[in-house]
Amino acid sequence: MGKTITVNGIQLDEITPYVWEIPAVKEMLVPGRIYGDQKTIDHLVEDVRAGKQWNALVQIMNVAALPGIVKASLAMADVHPGYGFPIGGVAAFDVEGGVISAAGVGYDINCGVRTLRTSLTQDEVQAKQQAVAEALFRTVPAGLGSTGDIHLSKREVDQVLLKGARFSLERGYGITSDLDFIEEQGCVEDADPGAVSKRAKEREGRQVGTLGSGNHYLEVQVVEEIYDPEAADAYGLFPDQLLVSIHSGSRGLGHQIGTDYMKILIEAASKYGIQLPDRDLACAPFRSPEGQRYYGAMNAGMNCAFANRQALAHLARLAFQKILGTRPEDMPTLYEVGHNNAKIEEHEVDGQVRQLVVHRKGATRAFGPGRTDLPELYRAVGQPVLVGGTMGTASFILCGTQLGMEETFGSALHGAGRVMSRRRAKRQYWGEDVIKELRGRGIIIRAHSKAGVAEEAPGAYKDVEQVVSVMHNAGITRKVARVRPWVCIKG
């Protein structure tokens, strides 16, 4: 064991240069475990020293006090404060004695990333970069409250919530092979449209096939560096290749489910005698009626996000077809995986395989080699892990490892992680300046809101190279490829 840091009564022990632990004290049932280097820890400690009401270290400890948690309250290298649970947080609870928490999922249920492959290189299409940007901007609805061309009746909204990506596919959005390369094949079971409020369904009526705002994006990327040739070959990656990555979620429906159930789960926690260290950690026993209703509603929200990204992928293919002449089948799905959900999975704990409700909030599933629930093409190397950086730096494609299965329930980071609030970013950056600076570096940004660009300025985020290297060096994931932005569409 290495050094120990103590700040405001919180003890942090260095286990390795990339793993730190908070011992279980007071109400904590398990330790807190943080995947981070000295820079990661220094930033977390500084938030505590500064007396910030929201700080990730306290949130990690609070999660460790929830009933039924096993092994540890985990934080990935992109960790930063969220509502109750930290973003970048992972926690697994026993299905019989544990809880389910809306805060451990987040408001944008099943927000996630889909990446499409092309056979094109940047060199081949550089002259059409601006035309590609304009076609995507016009074809893909984006922005706060944006609506799309898919108009759904009340009955059809229920079908979206039950069928997920299959619903969009049945409407002609996408190609059949997409389903094989989506987590859960684009549809989770146990979705309960009846547990979703009328208001949530109303918000979904015209939002399938829309990108949204905030940190959501559609980005054309260039494969810049290959680290693991075997995995890259399995994933169909090569240098200078163009990829398309889509980051979006369940839109207004998911947010409304989160809002509705925060109130229900606060009351449930009181009903079942659960002492909440923070009201934002509202939860209920997983097997309770309230826990099962939230689980059913959350699964419906997950299917909504799958349907949305399926439609968005189709629209991206149409834009490419118009400008570059590609066919939809020329742009297959590399992979799609969510990073805001709670799922029942089997994992080994203390030598025994147990059924757990694994919460991943701003953390992605990252299964290692050999899992039969991965596409056959990827089983030998492990699951693709899609890590979004910023529109001015880079993103990464990683793969899951066996050590990650053992230590993090097959979970990893999902992005760079914010270091600056949206409000502060808008004070510090000017959207037009960000767009101009990135244009000078060969990156075209097309956005529906200049304020939104300022919020998402590269300087508002951690160094994605650093956080990815932490997880790689800790052995939780392996670096496969680095990709840089070429065109970015923002809300």
PyMOL commands that set and color helices and strands:
alter all, ss='L'
color gray80, all
select helices_A, chain A and resi 38-49+56-63+102-104+122-139+154-163+165-170+176-181+183-186+193-195+198-204+229-235+251-271+279-281+289-324+328-330+376-378+402-408+422-428+431-439+450-455+458-460+464-473
alter helices_A, ss='H'
color red, helices_A
select strands_A, chain A and resi 4-7+10-16+19-22+32-35+73-80+87-94+99-101+112-121+217-226+241-248+283-285+333-338+340-349+352-361+363-365+384-387+395-400+411-413+444-447+477-490
alter strands_A, ss='S'
color yellow, strands_A
deselect
rebuild
show_as cartoon
